[in-house]
């Protein structure tokens, strides 16, 4: 499709300085929270682009058309994208870098679904796929024949309805693959559920202490195995991740109410401010000192 035809079909182009090589990205708003992006990069030198999703979250379907690229998160996570493969990632409160090799072409078609749009099509919502902040790769596999066909159609489609149908078809295929196979759920006695809920309450009441799973087990009368198994059943998470989430949300609230970094860390179980700052930045994607600042 020629450039003027693309503009008439609703695409907008962002292109880097020609001195950096052939690097462009065409995007098209499909619906509220649904964005289609066709990128084609061949930089003269190795290229790094900053990416900031500190206050956003969502899901990205990346269909590799040719070549490869990488994405590195601030906390050390690495995501790879390659031609002939489809990658599904989720992100929330994260910063990172897109990396492209010198003199190598990397062409991709991406569907970006923000958190509100995802909730329309995936009832459990983003939290079921990514309980906490950061970036997570959910799938990376050879592109199916159906997805390849949808991708080719989307690159040349001009009718808005055809584009909408193609994007939702890609999204439906990937979400269906993420649905867990039905499993037989064990029956839990009411007194065991009450013990799990008591452990959850202890996390909230005593998060300023250096809580351990052994301590929680002793307090509520459950074995470590049963605590972990029951936690997955009751809260769809692990006890460690739940405690971290409770601590981080409490710390953020304290900081927003004027507490110093060391004070917020101490109130949430961190005896060393540096350890607290590292954990906070890894969770939210920004430092505790920046909370409440207008320029964050």
Order of alpha helices (4+ residues) and beta strands (2+ residues): alpha-beta-beta-beta-beta-beta-beta-beta-beta-alpha-alpha-beta-alpha-alpha-alpha-alpha-alpha-alpha-alpha-alpha
